[in-house]
Amino acid sequence: MKSVTVYSTPTCPYCHQLKEYLKENNVSFEDKDVATDAAARDEMVQKSGQLGVPVSDIDGEIVVGFDREKVSELLGLNA
């Protein structure tokens, strides 16, 4: 099982879509709310170089936004 971290905010529709997609495919992930967690926000910016959400860290591979194709590829899922 790959290590998956999602950096998100509660009001971001793409964040909700990404997390729903992961749940539908039985992918467990850690969700970090960058709206309330300054350390998580700093971590996300360090990894991605930006403040936009969602950002996914899949075994060290960074995906900015909800890029279904890239996320699926990294997780070995059919998009």
C-alpha positions as CSV (number, residue, x, y, z in Angstrom):
1,M,0.0,0.0,0.0
2,K,1.4,3.4,-1.0
3,S,1.7,6.3,1.5
4,V,-0.8,9.0,0.5
5,T,-1.2,12.4,2.1
6,V,-3.7,15.0,0.9
7,Y,-3.3,18.6,1.7
8,S,-6.7,20.3,1.5
9,T,-9.1,22.9,2.9
10,P,-12.7,22.3,4.0
11,T,-14.2,24.7,1.3
12,C,-12.3,23.4,-1.7
13,P,-14.5,21.4,-4.1
14,Y,-11.6,19.7,-5.9
15,C,-10.3,18.6,-2.5
16,H,-13.6,16.9,-1.8
17,Q,-13.6,15.3,-5.3
18,L,-10.0,13.9,-4.8
19,K,-10.8,12.5,-1.3
20,E,-14.0,10.9,-2.6
21,Y,-12.1,9.4,-5.5
22,L,-9.5,7.9,-3.1
23,K,-12.3,6.5,-0.8
24,E,-14.2,5.0,-3.8
25,N,-11.0,3.2,-4.7
26,N,-10.3,2.0,-1.1
27,V,-7.1,4.1,-0.9
28,S,-6.3,5.1,2.7
29,F,-4.8,8.5,3.1
30,E,-3.9,11.1,5.7
31,D,-5.8,14.4,5.2
32,K,-4.1,17.5,6.4
33,D,-6.3,20.7,6.7
34,V,-3.9,23.5,5.6
35,A,-6.6,26.1,6.6
36,T,-6.1,25.4,10.3
37,D,-2.8,23.6,10.5
38,A,0.1,26.0,9.9
39,A,2.7,23.2,10.0
40,A,0.9,21.2,7.4
41,R,0.6,24.4,5.2
42,D,4.3,25.0,5.5
43,E,5.0,21.3,4.6
44,M,2.7,21.5,1.6
45,V,4.4,24.7,0.3
46,Q,7.8,23.2,0.8
47,K,6.8,20.1,-1.2
48,S,4.8,21.8,-4.0
49,G,6.1,25.4,-4.1
50,Q,2.6,26.9,-3.9
51,L,-0.4,27.5,-1.7
52,G,-3.1,26.0,-4.1
53,V,-5.0,22.9,-3.0
54,P,-5.4,20.1,-3.2
55,V,-1.9,18.8,-3.2
56,S,-1.3,15.0,-3.0
57,D,1.9,13.3,-1.9
58,I,1.9,9.7,-3.1
59,D,5.1,8.0,-2.0
60,G,7.0,11.2,-2.5
61,E,5.5,12.1,-5.9
62,I,3.7,15.4,-5.7
63,V,0.4,16.0,-7.6
64,V,-1.0,19.5,-7.6
65,G,-4.8,19.8,-8.1
66,F,-7.1,16.8,-8.7
67,D,-5.4,15.2,-11.7
68,R,-7.4,12.0,-11.8
69,E,-5.1,10.5,-14.5
70,K,-1.9,11.2,-12.6
71,V,-3.3,10.1,-9.3
72,S,-4.6,6.9,-10.9
73,E,-1.2,6.2,-12.6
74,L,0.7,6.7,-9.4
75,L,-1.7,4.4,-7.4
76,G,-1.9,1.8,-10.2
77,L,-5.7,2.4,-10.6
78,N,-7.8,2.5,-13.8
79,A,-8.8,6.1,-14.3
